[in-house]
Amino acid sequence: MSMFYRSTRDDNVKVTASQAILKGLASDGGLFVPENIPTFDKSLEELSKMSYGEVAYEVMKLMLDDFTEEELKDCIAKAYDSKFDTTEIAPLVKAEGAYFLELFHGSTIAFKDMALSILPHLLITSAKKNHVQNEIVILTATSGDTGKAALAGFADVKGTRIIVFYPKNGVSPIQEKQMVTQKGDNTYVIGIHGNFDDAQTGVKKIFGDKELEKVMNSAGFQFSSANSINIGRLVPQIVYYVYAYTRLLANGEIQAGEKINAVVPTGNFGNILAAFYAKNMGLPINKLICASNENKVLYDFFQTGEYDRNRDFVLTTSPSMDILISSNLERLIYRVAGNSADKNAELMKSLRETGKYEITPEMKAQLSDFYGNYATEAENAETIKRLYEDTGYVIDTHTSVAATVYNKYKADTKDETKTVIASTASPYKFTRSVMNSIDPKYDAMSDFELVDELEKISNVKVPQAIEDIRTAPVLHDTQCEVNEMCDSVKKILGL
């Protein structure tokens, strides 16, 4: 066993993969990062002959090396099964010269399923490996998609409870309906009167409450996270970039070793960080194209080297990206700071106290793998409309941010490298925004009339996830103020 994880804020913290998955967040508030990023021990040609589950094993065994082969293969088999509606798990669709990697064929029709289908199994296995007796309380903030995917993954999983906080007026109607109709005796959903950053900050504060930790422990509970701050979420996301590359190779679209670009619609920075890790493991990626919506804090960061969240929070039609504090960026900052926990902790302290930090020119020079740009609301709608009218292919509002930014990248660089665009959600999840982009006349329809109309124009069957919520009763109607989040958790746990 050789792979250990360290905290981005304390060099003295060193844990195994299963311990990092269990904890979710380091007790000093830092994120767990691998001491080193391993390289593939199979060739890309060998990987191209494998199924999604087999590729998942070959990638994840390198990052989670305290899991036995039997344990890891069992987790993978339980995750990537008939809950996905395509045998490929993550199929590629070619449109307008790019390859759209459809990551929304799981049970909640968003890319979060790719990791949250396996996280409960990794977590329960980790608990057994580390002889944990406590009930594990999954505490998560969501900007829309993580919440439902995590609730679905952990519903009625023995030895766990899951509490999800979401911004009451900051998710799409379909996203909210998916969460508030969630079944499961161990599931709890709370709408906060604030935005996603408020929810995420509140959850991190609860994780860092030492007194609460003691009370929880004595009552037989301990926290973990289903957000992408948990490496058990991040590692499975590396897999689909490797799988996409090997499908292009298997289909004769690229030659072995040929570089591709990856375009990722980005909010919390976990999805694009997974692509960065894939590149460092040996995947031939040329540029990592970071696509932002009008909350363009990441675009400004890549331009200037200054991360500044002191700005207006914009509610957009791509709500899962309406984020001003991109938590996973900390893992990249730690790396470009020379794996210096002290330097990273200093920058994160500045972010906490002043709302901003600035990296050195030497650190900024190490970000050359990345290209950042953003899409306005008008540009986003135009891309959805144009792609549909030109090709008949309908994409959601987040994928459209990526497609818009990719077109800007090509115009800026004239780079014709073959490109994979991470398509992170089904258009059925954001029907009103998608249909209004195609034609404003659709706004007069109800949400489920729009669903049926989308089926007609796209020739794509309505996903089961949408059929399930048409008539489902609301089971969760709790709301709270931001400063009441901790009390809400205590009430649920009877503390």
Secondary structure, 3 states (H helix, E strand, C coil): CCCCEEECCEEEEEECHHHHHHHCCCCCCCCEEECCCCCCCCCHHHHCCCCHHHHHHHHHHHHCCCCCHHHHHHHHHHHCCCCCCCCCCCCEEEECCEEEEECCCCCCCECHHHHHCCHHHHHHHHHHHCCCCCEEEEEEECCCHHHHHHHHHHCCCCCEEEEEEEECCCCCHHHHHHHHCCCCCCEEEEEECCCHHHHHHHHHHHHCCHHHHHHHHHCCEEEECCCCCCHHHHHHHHHHHHHHHHHHHHCCCCCCCCCEEEEEECCCCHHHHHHHHHHHHCCCEEEEEEEECCCCHHHHHHHHCEEECCCCCCCCCCHHHCCCCCCCHHHHHHHHCCCCHHHHHHHHHHHHHHCEEECCHHHHHCCCCEEEEECCHHHHHHHHHHHHHHHCCCCCHHHHHHHHHHHHHHHHHCCCCCEEEEECECHHHHHHHHHHHHCHHHHHCCHHHHHHHHHHHHCCCCCHHHHHHCCCCCCCCEEECHHHHHHHHHHHHCC
